[in-house]
Amino acid sequence: MRAPSPFAASLAFAALLAAPGTAQVLTGADVLARDGRAVLGREHEPGWNLGLITNHTGVTRDGRRTVDVLVATEGVKLTRLFSPEHGWQGAVDEKVGDTVDDATGLKVHSLYGETRRPSAEMLDGLDALVFDIQDIGCRFYTYVATMRNCMEAAAEHGVAFVVLDRPNPIGGVAVEGPLMAAERRDFVGAHTIPLRHGMTAGELARMMAGEDGIGVELVVVPCEGWRRAELYDATGLYWVDPSPNMRRLSQALLYPGIGIVEGTNVSVGRGTDTPFEILGAPWCDGRLLATTLNAAKLPGVTFVPVHFTPASSKHEGARCSGVQILLTDWRTFEPVRTGVHVACALRQLFPDDWQPKKLDWLLKHPASHAAIVAGAPADEIVAAWQKDLKTFALRRRPFLIYE
């Protein structure tokens, strides 16, 4: 019998330290571990051959890997593994190749290397693909794009698709940002949803299949005990960094807003200990930027001027002036509105230095991009999205799972 890993031990210890009254949310992987084969669908068909799309975030609340849960599940046989961006261990910020899972000896097919979707050869002999990866609730985070690619491949080859659902860490009520046009769909925009969509991976799978006619046999194994208004801190689940620069919940909350400017010539803190919690550039004046942003009196956030030097990524080795972004109230904070204020302030204060050409890479909304470049007021830009967001709230309603 294999000794428990230090990671599993830390998860178990964290569970013992959970604050009294904290919800004991079960993920889809926990439900699978408890209830077995029946939750995957087609329970009358024994001997299902499964492929699993996962990474280091695919764990139960007591620290078992979903890989090992499936290996131990009667009536199924796990035969193939797949990993998304950042690799099997979630530690790489570049393209990755295939690898092997040491514990099972199974090959791990990378879906962020030579290909971003499973090939016919990879799916040959499989009855179902299972998806279990922790998303963070932002449109341009790529795990849901991997999910969509795998759903489409599964549909093409007659393979069922199962999502082991997980909570949306930044909540399931608030929605923010412009809706992406359907023709802009790509790997950092998997569906026509706002930047902060307020949906889980399972709900998004239902929406993608339903709205775009992805003819896949889809099963979602819901979480138990999660309510839409809850952020990740209320779930009782241990935080596992979903990617190398997503190290805590505060960064996940900031990401849908601060992330939109990272295609431009500012550092958003990659290469520091606080990615997405600071931003700046060698040409920036942090005091001026902090004063301007604080004058907007944005809810749940304040800005402090700082200097920092990224050890890698944009402006590597250069001393940057900028701001530290401090969240004062997670529940009132509006990340996308804040990100638009940041972009507008950069345009207003540093028109000769800030280069907004690639702002629309993640924003994916030409009208908003043009308005920022033209110097329009930030809240006027945000107000222009509200009608579309109301329509989106109605669109998503048939696909929601949780109260």
C-alpha positions as CSV (number, residue, x, y, z in Angstrom):
1,M,0.0,0.0,0.0
2,R,1.4,3.4,-1.1
3,A,2.1,5.9,1.7
4,P,-0.1,9.1,1.5
5,S,1.6,12.0,-0.2
6,P,2.6,15.1,1.7
7,F,0.1,17.0,-0.4
8,A,-2.7,14.7,0.7
9,A,-1.6,15.0,4.3
10,S,-1.7,18.8,4.0
11,L,-5.2,18.7,2.6
12,A,-6.4,16.4,5.4
13,F,-4.8,18.8,8.0
14,A,-6.4,21.8,6.4
15,A,-9.8,20.1,6.6
16,L,-9.3,19.6,10.4
17,L,-8.6,23.4,10.7
18,A,-11.6,24.5,8.7
19,A,-13.5,27.3,10.5
20,P,-16.6,26.4,12.4
21,G,-19.7,27.0,10.3
22,T,-17.8,26.7,7.0
23,A,-19.7,24.8,4.4
24,Q,-18.6,21.2,3.6
25,V,-19.0,21.4,-0.1
26,L,-18.6,18.2,-2.1
27,T,-17.2,18.4,-5.6
28,G,-18.3,16.1,-8.4
29,A,-15.1,14.1,-7.7
30,D,-16.3,13.7,-4.1
31,V,-19.7,12.5,-5.2
32,L,-18.0,10.0,-7.6
33,A,-15.8,8.7,-4.7
34,R,-18.9,8.3,-2.5
35,D,-21.4,6.9,-5.0
36,G,-19.3,5.1,-7.6
37,R,-20.0,4.1,-11.1
38,A,-23.7,5.1,-11.2
39,V,-23.1,8.8,-11.3
40,L,-21.2,8.6,-14.6
41,G,-24.3,7.5,-16.6
42,R,-25.1,4.3,-18.5
43,E,-24.9,2.4,-15.2
44,H,-26.3,-0.7,-17.0
45,E,-23.2,-0.9,-19.2
46,P,-20.3,-2.4,-17.2
47,G,-16.7,-2.2,-18.2
48,W,-16.6,1.3,-19.5
49,N,-13.2,2.5,-20.8
50,L,-12.6,6.0,-19.7
51,G,-10.2,8.9,-20.5
52,L,-9.7,11.6,-17.9
53,I,-8.9,15.2,-18.6
54,T,-7.4,16.6,-15.4
55,N,-4.4,18.1,-13.7
56,H,-3.2,18.7,-10.1
57,T,-6.5,20.4,-9.2
58,G,-8.4,17.1,-9.7
59,V,-8.5,16.0,-6.1
60,T,-11.2,15.2,-3.6
61,R,-11.6,17.2,-0.4
62,D,-9.6,14.6,1.5
63,G,-6.7,14.8,-0.9
64,R,-7.2,11.7,-3.2
65,R,-6.5,12.3,-6.9
66,T,-9.5,11.8,-9.2
67,V,-7.2,9.5,-11.2
68,D,-6.9,7.2,-8.2
69,V,-10.6,7.4,-7.5
70,L,-11.4,6.3,-11.0
71,V,-8.9,3.5,-10.8
72,A,-10.6,2.2,-7.7
73,T,-14.2,2.6,-9.1
74,E,-15.8,-0.7,-10.0
75,G,-17.3,-1.1,-13.4
76,V,-15.0,1.3,-15.2
77,K,-11.4,1.1,-16.5
78,L,-9.3,4.2,-16.7
79,T,-7.1,3.8,-19.8
80,R,-6.0,7.3,-20.9
81,L,-5.1,10.7,-19.4
82,F,-5.1,14.2,-20.8
83,S,-3.7,17.5,-19.4
84,P,-4.6,21.1,-20.2
85,E,-2.4,24.3,-20.3
86,H,0.2,24.4,-17.6
87,G,0.7,20.6,-17.8
88,W,0.0,17.6,-15.6
89,Q,1.3,19.2,-12.4
90,G,0.0,22.8,-13.3
91,A,3.5,24.2,-13.0
92,V,4.5,25.3,-16.6
93,D,3.8,28.6,-18.3
94,E,4.6,27.3,-21.9
95,K,3.7,24.6,-24.3
96,V,4.1,21.1,-22.8
97,G,4.7,17.7,-24.2
98,D,3.2,14.3,-23.3
99,T,4.3,12.7,-20.1
100,V,3.5,9.7,-17.9
101,D,1.6,9.5,-14.6
102,D,4.1,7.7,-12.3
103,A,1.4,6.2,-10.0
104,T,-0.6,4.5,-12.7
105,G,1.9,4.2,-15.6
106,L,-0.6,5.8,-17.9
107,K,0.5,8.1,-20.7
108,V,-0.7,11.7,-20.2
109,H,-1.6,13.3,-23.6
110,S,-0.9,17.0,-23.5
111,L,-3.6,19.2,-24.9
112,Y,-1.4,22.3,-24.8
113,G,1.4,21.2,-27.1
114,E,1.3,19.8,-30.6
115,T,-2.5,19.7,-30.4
116,R,-5.3,21.3,-28.3
117,R,-7.9,18.6,-28.9
118,P,-7.9,14.8,-28.7
119,S,-7.2,13.1,-32.0
120,A,-9.2,10.1,-33.3
121,E,-6.3,7.9,-32.2
122,M,-6.3,9.3,-28.7
123,L,-10.0,8.5,-28.4
124,D,-10.0,5.1,-30.0
125,G,-11.5,2.5,-27.7
126,L,-12.9,5.0,-25.2
127,D,-16.5,5.0,-24.1
128,A,-16.4,8.3,-22.2
129,L,-14.2,11.2,-21.4
130,V,-14.3,12.6,-17.9
131,F,-13.4,16.3,-17.2
132,D,-12.2,17.3,-13.7
133,I,-10.3,20.6,-13.6
134,Q,-10.8,23.6,-11.3
135,D,-11.8,26.7,-13.3
136,I,-11.7,30.2,-11.9
137,G,-14.7,31.9,-13.5
138,C,-13.0,34.1,-16.1
139,R,-13.7,33.8,-19.8
140,F,-10.1,33.9,-20.9
141,Y,-8.9,31.3,-18.5
142,T,-8.3,28.4,-20.9
143,Y,-9.4,25.3,-19.0
144,V,-13.0,25.7,-20.3
145,A,-11.7,26.0,-23.8
146,T,-9.9,22.7,-23.4
147,M,-13.2,21.3,-22.1
148,R,-15.1,22.6,-25.2
149,N,-12.4,21.1,-27.5
150,C,-12.8,17.8,-25.8
151,M,-16.6,17.9,-25.9
152,E,-16.5,18.5,-29.7
153,A,-14.0,15.7,-30.3
154,A,-16.1,13.4,-28.2
155,A,-19.2,14.3,-30.2
156,E,-17.4,13.6,-33.5
157,H,-16.3,10.2,-32.3
158,G,-19.3,8.9,-30.4
159,V,-17.7,9.2,-27.0
160,A,-19.8,10.3,-24.0
161,F,-18.6,13.3,-21.9
162,V,-18.8,13.6,-18.1
163,V,-18.0,16.7,-16.1
164,L,-17.2,16.3,-12.4
165,D,-18.3,19.8,-11.4
166,R,-16.5,22.2,-9.0
167,P,-17.6,25.6,-7.5
168,N,-16.9,28.8,-9.3
169,P,-14.3,30.3,-6.9
170,I,-15.4,33.9,-7.6
171,G,-19.1,33.2,-7.2
172,G,-22.1,32.4,-9.3
173,V,-24.2,35.5,-9.0
174,A,-22.3,38.5,-10.3
175,V,-21.7,38.8,-14.0
176,E,-19.5,41.5,-15.5
177,G,-17.9,42.7,-18.7
178,P,-18.8,42.7,-22.4
179,L,-20.1,39.7,-24.2
180,M,-17.7,38.3,-26.8
181,A,-19.1,38.0,-30.4
182,A,-19.4,34.5,-31.7
183,E,-17.0,35.1,-34.5
184,R,-14.2,35.9,-32.0
185,R,-14.3,32.4,-30.4
186,D,-10.8,31.1,-29.8
187,F,-8.7,29.5,-27.1
188,V,-9.0,32.5,-24.8
189,G,-12.7,32.9,-25.6
190,A,-14.5,29.6,-25.7
191,H,-18.1,30.8,-25.8
192,T,-20.2,34.0,-26.1
193,I,-20.1,34.9,-22.4
194,P,-19.0,37.9,-20.4
195,L,-15.5,38.2,-18.8
196,R,-16.9,37.2,-15.4
197,H,-19.6,34.7,-16.3
198,G,-20.7,33.4,-12.8
199,M,-21.0,29.8,-14.1
200,T,-19.4,26.5,-13.2
201,A,-17.6,24.2,-15.7
202,G,-20.6,21.9,-15.7
203,E,-23.0,24.7,-16.3
204,L,-20.8,26.0,-19.2
205,A,-20.7,22.6,-20.7
206,R,-24.5,22.5,-20.7
207,M,-24.7,26.0,-22.3
208,M,-22.1,25.2,-25.0
209,A,-23.8,22.0,-25.9
210,G,-27.2,23.5,-25.8
211,E,-26.6,26.7,-27.6
212,D,-24.0,25.6,-30.2
213,G,-25.5,22.2,-30.9
214,I,-22.6,20.1,-29.8
215,G,-24.2,16.7,-30.1
216,V,-22.4,15.0,-27.3
217,E,-23.9,12.7,-24.7
218,L,-23.3,14.9,-21.7
219,V,-23.5,14.1,-18.0
220,V,-22.7,16.6,-15.3
221,V,-22.0,15.3,-11.8
222,P,-23.0,18.4,-9.6
223,C,-21.3,19.6,-6.5
224,E,-23.3,19.2,-3.3
225,G,-23.7,22.0,-0.8
226,W,-22.5,24.9,-3.0
227,R,-24.7,27.9,-3.3
228,R,-24.2,30.5,-6.1
229,A,-23.5,33.4,-3.8
230,E,-20.6,31.6,-2.1
231,L,-17.0,32.4,-3.0
232,Y,-14.3,29.7,-2.6
233,D,-13.5,30.8,1.0
234,A,-17.0,29.6,2.1
235,T,-16.7,26.1,0.6
236,G,-14.4,24.4,3.2
237,L,-12.3,23.2,0.2
238,Y,-8.5,23.5,0.3
239,W,-7.1,26.0,-2.3
240,V,-4.9,24.3,-4.9
241,D,-3.2,26.8,-7.2
242,P,-5.0,26.3,-10.5
243,S,-2.0,27.6,-12.4
244,P,1.5,29.0,-11.6
245,N,0.3,32.6,-11.3
246,M,-3.1,31.9,-9.6
247,R,-1.9,31.5,-6.0
248,R,-4.8,32.6,-3.9
249,L,-8.4,33.6,-4.1
250,S,-7.7,37.4,-4.2
251,Q,-5.8,36.9,-7.5
252,A,-8.7,34.9,-9.0
253,L,-11.0,37.8,-8.1
254,L,-8.7,40.3,-9.7
255,Y,-8.0,38.3,-12.8
256,P,-11.1,39.1,-15.0
257,G,-10.2,42.9,-14.7
258,I,-6.5,43.2,-14.3
259,G,-5.9,40.4,-16.8
260,I,-7.4,42.4,-19.7
261,V,-4.4,44.8,-19.7
262,E,-1.7,42.1,-19.7
263,G,-1.6,42.0,-23.5
264,T,-0.4,45.6,-23.4
265,N,3.0,46.9,-22.3
266,V,2.4,46.8,-18.6
267,S,3.5,44.2,-16.1
268,V,0.6,42.6,-14.2
269,G,3.0,41.1,-11.7
270,R,4.1,37.9,-13.5
271,G,7.6,37.2,-12.3
272,T,6.8,38.5,-8.8
273,D,5.3,37.0,-5.7
274,T,2.0,38.8,-6.2
275,P,0.8,38.3,-9.8
276,F,-2.4,40.3,-10.6
277,E,-2.1,42.2,-7.3
278,I,0.4,44.7,-8.7
279,L,0.8,46.3,-12.1
280,G,3.1,48.9,-13.5
281,A,5.9,49.6,-16.0
282,P,9.3,51.5,-16.1
283,W,7.5,54.5,-17.7
284,C,4.6,54.5,-15.2
285,D,4.2,57.0,-12.2
286,G,2.7,54.8,-9.4
287,R,1.8,57.8,-7.2
288,L,-0.1,59.5,-10.0
289,L,-1.8,56.2,-11.0
290,A,-2.8,55.4,-7.4
291,T,-4.2,58.9,-6.8
292,T,-6.3,58.8,-10.0
293,L,-7.7,55.3,-9.3
294,N,-8.5,56.0,-5.6
295,A,-10.3,59.2,-6.7
296,A,-12.8,56.9,-8.5
297,K,-13.9,55.4,-5.2
298,L,-14.3,52.0,-6.7
299,P,-16.1,49.5,-4.3
300,G,-14.0,46.9,-2.4
301,V,-10.6,48.1,-3.5
302,T,-7.8,50.6,-2.9
303,F,-4.5,51.3,-4.6
304,V,-1.1,51.9,-3.1
305,P,1.9,53.2,-5.1
306,V,4.8,50.6,-5.3
307,H,8.0,49.9,-7.1
308,F,8.8,46.3,-8.2
309,T,11.2,44.4,-10.4
310,P,9.8,41.3,-12.3
311,A,12.2,38.4,-12.2
312,S,10.7,37.1,-15.4
313,S,8.0,37.8,-18.0
314,K,7.3,41.4,-19.1
315,H,9.8,44.0,-18.1
316,E,12.1,41.3,-16.7
317,G,14.8,42.8,-14.6
318,A,13.5,46.4,-15.0
319,R,12.4,48.5,-12.0
320,C,8.7,49.3,-12.5
321,S,6.6,52.0,-10.9
322,G,2.9,51.1,-10.4
323,V,0.2,50.2,-7.9
324,Q,-0.5,47.5,-5.4
325,I,-4.2,46.5,-5.6
326,L,-5.6,45.8,-2.2
327,L,-9.1,44.2,-1.9
328,T,-11.0,45.6,1.0
329,D,-14.3,43.8,0.4
330,W,-14.4,40.7,-1.7
331,R,-18.2,40.8,-2.1
332,T,-18.6,44.3,-3.3
333,F,-15.5,44.4,-5.5
334,E,-16.2,44.6,-9.2
335,P,-13.1,43.3,-11.1
336,V,-14.0,44.1,-14.6
337,R,-15.2,47.7,-13.8
338,T,-11.9,48.1,-11.9
339,G,-9.9,46.8,-14.9
340,V,-11.6,49.3,-17.2
341,H,-10.8,52.1,-14.8
342,V,-7.2,50.9,-14.9
343,A,-7.1,50.9,-18.7
344,C,-8.7,54.3,-18.9
345,A,-6.3,55.8,-16.3
346,L,-3.3,54.4,-18.3
347,R,-4.7,56.0,-21.4
348,Q,-5.4,59.3,-19.7
349,L,-2.1,59.6,-17.8
350,F,0.4,58.0,-20.1
351,P,-0.9,58.5,-23.7
352,D,2.6,58.5,-25.2
353,D,3.8,55.4,-23.3
354,W,0.9,53.0,-22.9
355,Q,0.3,50.9,-26.0
356,P,-3.3,49.6,-26.0
357,K,-3.2,47.9,-29.4
358,K,-3.4,44.4,-27.9
359,L,-6.0,45.3,-25.3
360,D,-8.7,43.7,-27.4
361,W,-7.0,40.3,-27.4
362,L,-8.7,39.4,-24.1
363,L,-11.4,42.1,-23.9
364,K,-12.8,40.9,-27.3
365,H,-15.1,43.9,-27.7
366,P,-14.0,46.4,-30.3
367,A,-16.5,49.1,-29.2
368,S,-15.1,49.1,-25.7
369,H,-11.5,49.0,-27.0
370,A,-12.2,52.0,-29.2
371,A,-13.9,53.9,-26.4
372,I,-10.9,53.3,-24.0
373,V,-8.5,54.6,-26.7
374,A,-10.8,57.6,-27.4
375,G,-10.7,58.6,-23.7
376,A,-14.3,57.8,-22.9
377,P,-15.2,57.7,-19.1
378,A,-14.8,54.3,-17.7
379,D,-18.2,54.0,-16.1
380,E,-19.8,55.1,-19.4
381,I,-18.1,52.1,-21.1
382,V,-19.3,49.8,-18.3
383,A,-22.8,51.1,-18.6
384,A,-22.9,50.2,-22.3
385,W,-22.7,46.5,-21.4
386,Q,-25.6,46.3,-19.1
387,K,-28.4,45.5,-21.6
388,D,-26.3,42.6,-23.0
389,L,-25.6,41.4,-19.4
390,K,-29.4,41.3,-18.7
391,T,-29.9,39.2,-21.9
392,F,-27.0,36.9,-20.8
393,A,-28.7,36.4,-17.4
394,L,-31.8,35.1,-19.2
395,R,-29.7,33.0,-21.7
396,R,-27.8,31.2,-19.0
397,R,-30.8,30.5,-16.8
398,P,-31.9,27.2,-18.5
399,F,-28.4,25.8,-18.0
400,L,-27.8,26.6,-14.3
401,I,-27.7,23.8,-11.8
402,Y,-27.3,25.5,-8.4
403,E,-29.6,27.7,-6.3
